[in-house]
Amino acid sequence: MKKRLMMPLLAAAALLVPIGQHLAAAQTVGAPAAPAASEVTVIHAGWILTVPGKPPLKDATIVVRDGRIASIESGFLTPAAGAGEAVETIELRDGFILPGLMDMHVHLSVATGDDKALRLRNVSDELAGSTGANRDDVTALVDSITNARKTLMAGYTTVRDLGSTGWHIAALRDAINSGRLQGPRIFAAMNIIHPGSDDDPGACSGVENCIRATRRQIDMGADVIKVYASCSGSKPCGRQDAPGTFLPEELKAIVDTAHTRGLRVAAHAHSEAAIREALLAGVDSIEHGSYTPADAIPLLLARGAFLVPTLSVQDNIRRDIKTAKGDMRDVMANFLANHGPRIMAAYRAGVKIAAGSDAGIAIHGNNARELELYVQAGMPSIDTIKAATVNAAALLNRTKDLGTIEPGKIADIIAVRANPVSDITALRLVRFVMKEGVVYRNDTGVPPLLRKPAAP
């Protein structure tokens, strides 16, 4: 019943997206369908960072067929069309090409800076009936449609949504996958698992109850499980010396249940104890990791777990500390003094970093700010780009399809005007976005590649 409630709004939203219009430069194609099997796209690229971490190629041609990279050829070639094929050529000879970026920590339905929304919307219409919760979920869907498009236009072709609670995020994910709406590929966490009463579908207490709560998210369509191993950093239970929120056996039950279904677990963890406990329970990534202790680094390395830093929240804290008073000012100052240095200590020790901005708390569409902060903290630009491509694909367990521009991979391709390896701020000026072989943005003076709309 819940899915049927969402469909009228999705259908109405899809009608608002222009399809099949010949747009001028700097505009985009509306909700294109996946490319037909007979279509081939040829991209003439000045520079291509095919695999972040390896030297870029100069003056090369990317051939895209059926939404995947068919080949990469030296020089500017235009292959002859095969029987029944239509070849489109895109000129990016003055551009720097790289794989579509990935953000491993976003909240698409949360208005920028609205951290209260995660708590207010942590109610499912399954339990709350057909009144306020449904309205909240529909409102969240409308917000998420806008924010998803901003994210895609910024060059982010894949995201993990870690806490857009309710049913709307699954509806958005599926509508994007079917070509009815514009946005990045979404791996959704549904409700966040946290300690609490049975009245909340994400809450649990005790091993058996936590197993049920995790299974509920899986049944709702979760692609990843998100758990609060600590509280928000603004609360006493999220500070440096705070204990974890779950008992060790509860946390392990959540992780083990997710793993039996092949889902990975992301742990929101600020405090030192919460980070240790989450890693001992077997989580796959630590989100924020604000006070990552030195003794947690061997655990991260031994388990192959990732750190997702979300340094972008520091912009909010630097702004708010100016008016903070009393104890909160000290908490903010301690956070700023520890967050970046502790993440970089883990990075220098060999811990895998996957980029995540916490967009929603940070600014949607400004996701690349996260990468700038990594560089400012001491990470080389090339490793920063790897965090948003190669490492992110590894965290998703999708390295066969995503993260690089190589034959056989999904054709997620973006272009910027300068070399981001030399200047990471170049990623703020994305001029071209292709996802699965479909052009969504083309600011190069060449009209975007047009696709026929999907059949209704």
Buried (B, 14 or more C-beta within 10 A) or exposed (E): EBEEBBEEBBEEBBEEBEBEEEBEEEBBBBBBBBBBEEBBBBBBBBBBBBBBEEEBBEEBBBBBBBBBBBBBBEEBBEBEEEEEBEBBBBBBEEBBBBBBBBBBBBBBBBBBBBBEBBBEBBBBBBEBEEEEBBEBBBBBBEBBBBBBBBBBBBBBBBBBBBBBBBBBBBBBBBBBBBBBBBBBBBBBBBBBBBBBEEEBBBBBBEBEBBBBBBBBBBEBBBBBBBBBBBBBBBEEBBBBEBEBBBBEEBBBBBBBBBBEEEBBBBBBBBBBBBBBBBBBBBBBBBBBBBBBBEEBBEBBBEEEBBBBBBBBBBBBBEEBBEEBEEEEBEBBEBBBEBBBEBBBBBBEEEBBBBBBBBBBBBBBBBBBBBBBBBBEBEBEBBBBBBBBBBBBBBBBEBBEBBBBBEEEBBBBBBBBBBBBBEBBBBBBBBBBBBBBBBBBBBBBEBBBBBBEBBEE
